[in-house]
Every structure is written in C-alpha cells, then in structure tokens.
Amino acid sequence: MSLISLSIITLFLPLIGFTVLIFFGKRFEKIYLFEVGILFAALIISILIAYFKLTAYINQDLIFAFTWIDFGVTPLIGEFSIDLGIKIDNITVLMLFVVNLISFLVHLYSIEYMKGDIRFTRYFAYLGIFTFSMLGIVLTHNILMMFMFWELVGLSSYLLIGFWYEKDSASDAGKKAFLVNRVGDIGMLIGILILFTNYHTFTFDEIYAQIAVGNLPFDSYAWLTASGILIFMGAVGKSAQFPLHVWLPDAMEGPTPVSALIHAATMVAAGVYLLVRIFVMLTADAMLVIAVIGAITALVSATIALTQNDIKKVLAYSTVSQLGYMVLSIGIGAYAFAFFHLMTHAFFKACLFLGSGSVIHAMHHEQDIREMGGLKKKLPITYYTFLISSLAISGVPLFSGFLSKDGILAGSLAFGNLTGHWLLPIIGFTVALMTAFYMFRLVLVTFHGKPRNQEKFDHAHESPKAMTIPLITLAALSIFIFYTPNPFNSEAGWVLSDWIRTPEQVVPNEVRFDFMKSDAATGQSEITHSQMYTDAAHHAHYPAMILSLVLAGIGILIAFMMYVWGKIDSEKLKTKYNSLYKFSLNKWYIDEFYDASFIAGTHKSAKILAWFDYNVVDGIVNGTAALGRFVSMLSGWFDTYVVDGLVNFFALLNGFLGLSLRRIQTGKVQTYVVFVVFSLLVLMFFFRPF
Amino acid sequence: MEGFPIISLITFIPVIGMLVILFLPKEKVQNIKITALAATLIQLVLSVILMANYNYSAGGIFEESSFQFIDKFRWINIEGLSWIGTVKIDYFMGVDGISMPMVLLTSIISVIACISSWNISKSLKGYFALFLLLDTGMMGVFVSLDFFLFYVFWELMLLPMYFLIGIWGGPRKEYAAIKFFLYTLLGSIFILIVMLGLYFSAMEILPDGQRVFTFNILTMMDQSNYTQDGILSPFNPNNWRMLAYIALFIGFAIKIPMFPFHTWLPDAHVEAPTPISVILAGVLLKMGTYGILRISYPIFPDITRELAWYIALFGAVNIIYGAFVALAQKDFKKLIAYSSVSHMGYVLLGMASLTTAGINGAILQMFNHGTITAMLFLIVGVVYDRAHTRGLNDFGGLASQMPVYTGFVTVAFFAAIGLPSLSGFISEALVFIGAFHVESIRVITIISTLGILLGAGYMLWAMQRVFFGKLNEKWSGLQDLEMREYIMFIPLTIIIILLGVYPSLMLDVMNTSVNTLVDFVSTNFTNISLGGL
C-alpha cells in the first residue's frame, strides 16, 4: 500500500472514532475503547509511514491532490479550481508521528484520569475530532485546506476547553480561545487572499514556484512581506504569541490531558508548523517581525511564569515562552531548530502536563502548589518523570531540550553577530535563565520539602499504570539518545543531519538577509542556508552552549537557594519588589487592558448601534408611518369638512333653493299659465325684432 | 422531460393543495395537515427530479435556448388597445443555474416549515391554505422569466404573508404585519414603475414581423431590442436608466433586507410563528438578491458596473452593522434576525465583485443561509415552545438538560459562524476570494472580514448564555427533542454538512450560469455613452 493511502487512512481513523462515539456513545459504555484502539492503529500506521518515508523515500516528497471545486473557464481569470491534497515530506512524517504518539498516550492516560466523568465518551469523541483536524493540518499540501483544518482544531479546542461547561470560567475560556484565535485567523485569511489573488492557487508548492521566478504579489516586495506577516498572524493566534497569547493560560480550564495534548504539545505548535511551511516565502523584514514577536512572547510569559502558583498556569506560561523560542527561531533563520524544538518540546511538555495531571489527580483536584510539597515520596514515578522533563526544558545536557534550545540560542547569537540585533540573543539567554528557575521552583515546591497540606498529602497516591506508562514513555523521549549519539552536538544526529533539512528560500535575493542569500556552499548535509551563516553558527556554538549551561545552572541554583536551602527569602523579595511582583502575578495586566479596551469597546459599539437602529433607522420608518397617518388624518379631516363639506353645502344649498322654489310649484294650472304668459312676454321683450 | 410542464407543476402544486384544503371541512384537522404536507412533498420530489435532469453545461441568463424546462405560451393577448397598442404578455417560466438552487431551497424549506406547522391550532384550515399560497408565490418568483409574471408572483406572496403574521403571530403581530406589508409594497411600487418603464422601451419582433412591447426579461437584456427613444433605452441620452436601476435596487433591497431598509425584519421575525420565520429567513430574503441577479444585473449591465462599488459598500455595512446590533440583543429570535442581516451582507458583497468566485459564493450563500438560518429559527422555536420565553439571559445550562438538541444547535451555530466542513464557510470564503480579487473593493472586503470575528462573538456568547453554565432549576422539566423535531433537524444538518464537505454538488449546478452572467455583465451594454448623473 502506498504511503499516500496509509496517510489518508491515518487521517480519517480518528474521524471514524469521533462519529462512532457521538452516535453510539450513549448505548455502549465501553465504546471509548474503540477510540483508544483506533488511535493505536493510527500510531502504528504513522510509524510505518515515518519508517518508509525516512528510509526509502528520504529524498523524495509524495504529493496527492484532487480537484475539489472546479470553476471551469472563468471570464476574468481563466481556468481555475480549488484543490485538496496531501504532501508527505520528512517534516510531515515526523509531525505525524509526534501527533499520533502523544494523542494515543493522552487517550490512554485519560481512561483513568477522566474516569467517572458524566460525559466520558463525549470526551473521547472530542479527542478524536481534534486528532483528525490536527492530522489534517500536518498532511495538507495547500494553505486553504490548512486554514480549514486550522479552524477545525479551533473548534475542538473550544469544545475541550469548555468541556466542563457548568463552570462559567470554563465556558468563558473556551469562548475566549475561539475569539482570540479568530483575530489571528482574519490576518491569515487576508494573507491567503493576497496569495490567491496573485497566483490563483492555494497550493504551497505552486505559490513558491511563482515567487521563485520573480512573480511577486502585486509586483511589490512590500506585499510579499505583508502576506508573510499576515499569514504569521494566524500563528500568533494559534501558537499564543504576544499580543494574542492571553487565551492559552485560560485554556487550562480544560481537563489536564487536553492541556497536554492540545495546549502544549500539538495544536499550539501548529502555528510553528505553519511558519515552517511558509518559511521559504518570508522576506527579511517579515522574518525580523517574526523574530521580535517570538522574543517578546518568550520574555513576557517567562516573567509571568516566575510568580504563578497554579501548577498548570506555570506550565501554560512556560509553553507560551517555549513557543516564543520556536517562533524566534524561525525569525532568525534557524529553521531546523524551530522544528526540532517543536518536537522535543512536544514530548517533555506533554510529560510535564500529564505529570501535573497526575499530581492534581492525587491531590483531589488541588492545583495550587502552595498546598503541595513533599510529594516525591508519594508519587515517585510522577516525580522522576517530571524531573527529567524539567531538566530537559531547562536545557541541561543529556536531555533533548538542551539540544534544541541550544541550537536556537546559538542561532540567535549568530543572528546578533550577523545583523547587529543583539537584543534577540540577550532576551533568549535571559529567558533560559528564567526557565530554569521557574521550572525548578515548580519541582521543588511541589515535590520537595514538607507537605503543606497534611490532609491532602495523606490521601495522595501514585497514579495507576494507564497514567504512568505515558509519563515514562514521554520522559524517555526527553533523553538525547533518540536524537543524536553525541549529547553535546545535535547536528551530529540523524534528526538534523538527515531528516530535517532547511529549504532554500524562494524570495528574491534583494529581500533576503545577507546571510541567507543563496550560494553554492549550501550542501545536503548542512543545516543552514549559506556558508556565512554556517560559519557564524559554528562560531556561536561553544559560547552559546557554555553560556546557556551557566545560566541554567544559575537558575536551578537560585531555585534551590530559595525553596530548599532557605538562603534567599522569597517573601522578602516579594515585599521588596512588590510592584514588580504584582505586575508579574497579574500577567502584566494585559487581560485587564483588553477587557477595558476591546471587549468593552465592542459591547459599547454594539449598544450604541442597537440604539441607533431602534431609534434612528426604525425611528425614521415609524416616523414616516406616523407622518403618513397624520397626513391621512389631515386629508380625512379635509375630506370630511372641506370636500364633503362643500358637497354637503351644495346639497344644502340645493335643498334650500328647492324649498324656496317649491312655493312656486302650486299645482294649479292657472298659475302655470300666468307664468308661461309672463315668461313669454319677457322673452318677446328681449328678442323683440325692433 | 420534453413537453411535461414540470416547472408549472412545481409552482402550482401547492395551489392545488390549497384548493383541496378549502374543500375539506375544518374539523378534519389531520386531513388538512396531510394534504399540505403532501403538496409540499410532491413539490420537493419534483424539484429533485428537476435537479437530476438538469443539464449542468447550459448557461441560461440571457439566452432562451439555454434555459431548461421552459413553459411558455401567450397568456394575455389584447389587440389594438388605443394608444398602448397591442398588449401581449407571456406565461414564461424556466430555470438556469441561478434559479435551480433557489427552486430546490424553496421546496426543501417549504416541507420543513410545513412539518414545523404541525402544532398550529388556531384556524388551521386558513393557515395551511395561506401557507400553500405563499409557497406558490415564492416558487413563481424564482422561475418566472417574464417580468409581468414575476411581478404577479412577487405580489402574490405578499398577501398570505401578511395574514400569516397578522393572525398567527405574537403579541405585536398587527404592527409587524402592517410594517412588513407596507414596506414591501413600497418596494413593489418601485419595481412596478421600472417594469413599466422597461416595457415601453424594449420591443419584441413577433414571427409575423410585428413589433410589440414586451415584458420578456430576456428580450430586455439585448440592447438591440430597445427603441431609440424609449424611456429606459440605453440609446436615450438621459439619466433614467440610472434612476430606474436605483429604484429597482431599492425595491429588491427592502426584501434582502439591506441597511437601512432592514428594520421590518426583526419585528416580522419576532412576531411571526416559527414556521413563518423559517420561510421568511429561509426563502423570502433570497428573493431580493435573486431579483438583483436575475433582473437588475443582466438588464442594466452598464449601471451595474458603475454602481458595484456601492453595492459592496452596503454589503459591508450589512455585515458589520448587523453583527454589532446582533451582539446587543437580549432576545434569541432577534439575535438570529440580525444575524440574517449580517449574513445577507456577504451575498451583496459577493455579487458586487462581479467575479465567478464572488457570485458563486453569493448564490451558495443564499442557499446556505436559507438552510442554516431556517435551522436557527427552528432552534429558537424548540426552546420557545417549551419555555415560552426567548430571553437569552433567562436560560443557562440547557446543554445538560437537552443534550441532543444542543448537538444540533452546535452544528447550526458553527455553520453560521463559518466553520470549515460546514456549508457556511465555503460560501463566505468564495465571497471573500471573489471580492478581494477586485481592486476597487479590496479595502471594503478587508473591513468585511471583521464580520467573521463579530459573528463568532455573538453566536458563541448566545450559546454560552443559553446552554452553558449551571442549569437554571426553572428549566429542569424541559424535554429533549421529539420525533417531529428530529425530522426537521436531520435533513437540514445533512445538507449543511454535505455542502460543507462537497460544495461542488451545488456549485456545479450554478457555475456555468454564473460564468455566463459574469461574462454578460462585464461585456454588454458597453458601447453606449451615458449622460452622467
């Protein structure tokens, strides 16, 4: 069977699961196992696809497309149609595996985690439709189809965030997520429209082929930059980049396995995946915008993560921050590391979230880390997997996060060196320090020390196997050996040297960064674009590695000094820098700002326009009607008193005259004869001949 | 299909049903209902047969030979009437790719509305008689190719609607019915005047060589048929064509309803009984946009090109303004009514683009809005039947109480929001693709995209207020859907999903005609110098 048919099967399997569960969920209690089984099948298939693609077809992309809507020969732009299709390249199969693996593990985990929920099968159905939509994003070969699945993951995200809709906070969060994403999607839609208007196709490869031959949107570099940035807006929404990051922390209202799957590992990474797909058409200006947004996001959310007390909120802001890294990485041209970090992050962040779910499960839905402590003994498996993942995200050697994050940091250093934008690496390294600190703050406060809530501590117990197996699997995948034989050099590994290859950009040389201009040195084995960039990256490699190691060490050290050894009193720091602490704790007051400006403004406009509609627009209608009635009343009066009055007047007059004249009508012949004779005489007088 | 008057049958089957009902004694409630249902079902079956035999490659629009299923004969024939001369009016019906989707929509919505009328108890006989008359009026509008006939049906539909709202409506039914009637009548007067103007401008050559004035819409589309000095003749160097276009447009715009002529709609919807709201939103509104495409566009291509920008502007105003006002509503039904205003704005925007994608999107949006909004009004009806209130803030937590109902609501709401894989997305996307393509209205299009955000806003907020949160104890007795409601919801849901996944089912029907129309409008009536307004 061809890889294309296999990928179509794996795409539709979860949809079948969804359909079956929605229609038969009520009747069969155990039907959720069907969905779990289907995901297992999808996982196996995606492993097969990845295996064959990365061995037999490693240098060959497979494309399958069909005409979805055919407009025939149109009067204005000639023949055009809208295609749907699948493209399988190395990125696709890796992503396919990541999504299916995490989705399967989350399914497995959820069997125990969601046990006893009143809408248990519905939950699995939603997971099914989510997986389907996510796989659609991964497999598509055109941007319209990506937009469609993009919106569909938005739907499943909405449904799952608001899964416990009885809570107002949950339904609020679902709505917020959908709407904030739509803001980004509008930008993406306009970007897509620009591309279609110029190229009459939605297919990535066809668009890039046109750009490569110098066919620019509206014949200008500015529009090429603009379309890149507009499409990036979609990623800003979905990958929770500043200033649209506000929905993701609220999304933690959803069940924790959902947070792991959708709001940490896969869906939020779809934005980065989109950037990977459109990387080749990004101009230098667009890339700089993307890099700056990524850096701001990484920094802002890391500062917020420092002070949060909800275990899931810390992880949520950490996710936003790491997504910021990936976006930054695309912006500085470190394409391969962006995708690599997407993968490694997917595993360790899913592990962290599932670990937090295990803690929450054990603590009977307590999420405040100030109520925890000492859980290491009670939850050993959760603790060790959580620790491994924390080491990974903090960038400690031997773990996957070190490999990918180090690449990004080295890239940013090289970028600073090549372009003079030194603020980007500075932010990058600062965030690395903060990440190590807040992750270890989380680990130490939750698992070390003495229990702060004895009662809840006493009831805590390690989670069942269905929950720990996913934890162990994901923690194992956070170890370097799966990616490279040399724990200090990711480029030596198969992922970066064989599987992920940075494509040549298609934008004209004039609007590329100097270091991305094409030159002959771009060989198969290199992971960067030009000799210049390769050299800079190699130069940056050791300084970046050492610096990031030192910073991670410092971060972890400070966490230990604060929360284990008591050398630094965190309470004192809080009072000393109270305003800063409040600023961080309240998330920079961004939500408050949005509520007061956009949300309130929209509602106010709605009220004003509704008032206008009732009183002015409809007022004119009713006024016209009233005027009509008034005029008709007036004419009625006129009719009664003037027109009819006149009629009656004449009638009366006639009557009067008649009454007066009837005196003459005596009925006596003699009188008439007298009249006649008299009249004759009068007439004869007038018509006398003389 | 040769010789079989299928179009006439589709149009008049409801009237036959009406006559049967009028002869039934009013106590035979069940018989009356079944007669009505049978009439609409036969109409639907015939429409499906029509669709199955429809030739996708025929263009229609301006060419009689490429219209299909034509029924044509001389209807009124008065010889030598003093100064007017000979009056010859045809009974002329047929379908092309623009009317075919509307015929199908009308018959589907009629069946659904008929089922939805099952619970009507007040003077049932009159209700169903009027209902069927309304059905004929609507169908007639969509298949008429003679302006006079078109106008007769246009007016015919008005009368039953007036009584259906005025007698079977809510508390302010008289106000709403009169407002609807007078407003539409005002529009009709504009249409009538333009119709007469066109009549005295275009002449048809009869087989015997005689030249007579005509109401034939297709004749009016050919500039060689106009007399030199006819009042609306393109050769006449005055401004009457522009004025006539605007008048005609207003006549149709009231029906759409286009801002600022839309305020009859919320009142009519709120007061009308559920099935009538369904018909109103599902079919009646489309008559306005259909009229523009069938009559204004091909008869006045010159003016259409000149005023397209304004049509787009009004489309954008409808989208944004309707969405904002919808956001402020506290009444479920009013919210849906204003969402209709917003969604019909997409139709205007797509039409104004004068591109294949845009007009395909517009017609598809007419069909999709018909099915989606019909479902939304049924949804309001379900909850109103049970709770006797429509206040959005009176509810809460219905998702737990009525899960199946909530499932259908989710489909309909997300279709209205424009979620891909449901039908609303395709039509909106095509409208945007088409409109963005035209440089002059690009900025308007970009502003209009705000509508998809606002649309999601008011829909999701309504969803949250009615279905989420803790169940209001007052409603713990509400029952989930019953069989009759399933029968209404399931077909609509299937259509919504089917056209979302495979829109070519409908697009292929209309595409040839749309291409013909676009070509016709952009190339005809070009060599005429008009006196500027």
Chai-1 contact restraints between the chains, C-beta under 6 A:
chainA,res_idxA,chainB,res_idxB,connection_type,confidence,min_distance_angstrom,max_distance_angstrom,comment,restraint_id
A,I69,B,S504,contact,1.0,0.0,6.0,A-B,restraint_1
A,I69,B,L507,contact,1.0,0.0,6.0,A-B,restraint_2
A,F71,B,T356,contact,1.0,0.0,6.0,A-B,restraint_3
A,F71,B,N511,contact,1.0,0.0,6.0,A-B,restraint_4
A,T74,B,T356,contact,1.0,0.0,6.0,A-B,restraint_5
A,T74,B,N515,contact,1.0,0.0,6.0,A-B,restraint_6
A,P75,B,V518,contact,1.0,0.0,6.0,A-B,restraint_7
A,P75,B,D519,contact,1.0,0.0,6.0,A-B,restraint_8
A,L76,B,T355,contact,1.0,0.0,6.0,A-B,restraint_9
A,M148,B,P420,contact,1.0,0.0,6.0,A-B,restraint_10
A,E151,B,L419,contact,1.0,0.0,6.0,A-B,restraint_11
A,E151,B,P420,contact,1.0,0.0,6.0,A-B,restraint_12
A,L155,B,L419,contact,1.0,0.0,6.0,A-B,restraint_13
A,Y165,B,A399,contact,1.0,0.0,6.0,A-B,restraint_14
A,Y165,B,F468,contact,1.0,0.0,6.0,A-B,restraint_15
A,E166,B,K470,contact,1.0,0.0,6.0,A-B,restraint_16
A,D168,B,G469,contact,1.0,0.0,6.0,A-B,restraint_17
A,S171,B,Q464,contact,1.0,0.0,6.0,A-B,restraint_18
A,S171,B,F468,contact,1.0,0.0,6.0,A-B,restraint_19
A,K175,B,L460,contact,1.0,0.0,6.0,A-B,restraint_20
A,K175,B,Q464,contact,1.0,0.0,6.0,A-B,restraint_21
A,L179,B,A456,contact,1.0,0.0,6.0,A-B,restraint_22
A,L179,B,G457,contact,1.0,0.0,6.0,A-B,restraint_23
A,R182,B,L453,contact,1.0,0.0,6.0,A-B,restraint_24
A,R182,B,A456,contact,1.0,0.0,6.0,A-B,restraint_25
A,I186,B,T449,contact,1.0,0.0,6.0,A-B,restraint_26
A,I186,B,L453,contact,1.0,0.0,6.0,A-B,restraint_27
A,I190,B,I446,contact,1.0,0.0,6.0,A-B,restraint_28
A,L193,B,F436,contact,1.0,0.0,6.0,A-B,restraint_29
A,F196,B,I433,contact,1.0,0.0,6.0,A-B,restraint_30
A,T197,B,F436,contact,1.0,0.0,6.0,A-B,restraint_31
A,T197,B,H437,contact,1.0,0.0,6.0,A-B,restraint_32
A,S605,B,F324,contact,1.0,0.0,6.0,A-B,restraint_33
A,A606,B,F324,contact,1.0,0.0,6.0,A-B,restraint_34
A,A606,B,L327,contact,1.0,0.0,6.0,A-B,restraint_35
A,A606,B,A328,contact,1.0,0.0,6.0,A-B,restraint_36
A,K607,B,A328,contact,1.0,0.0,6.0,A-B,restraint_37
A,L609,B,F324,contact,1.0,0.0,6.0,A-B,restraint_38
A,L609,B,V325,contact,1.0,0.0,6.0,A-B,restraint_39
A,A610,B,V325,contact,1.0,0.0,6.0,A-B,restraint_40
A,A610,B,A328,contact,1.0,0.0,6.0,A-B,restraint_41
A,D613,B,V325,contact,1.0,0.0,6.0,A-B,restraint_42
A,V617,B,P260,contact,1.0,0.0,6.0,A-B,restraint_43
A,V617,B,T263,contact,1.0,0.0,6.0,A-B,restraint_44
A,D618,B,T263,contact,1.0,0.0,6.0,A-B,restraint_45
A,V621,B,T263,contact,1.0,0.0,6.0,A-B,restraint_46
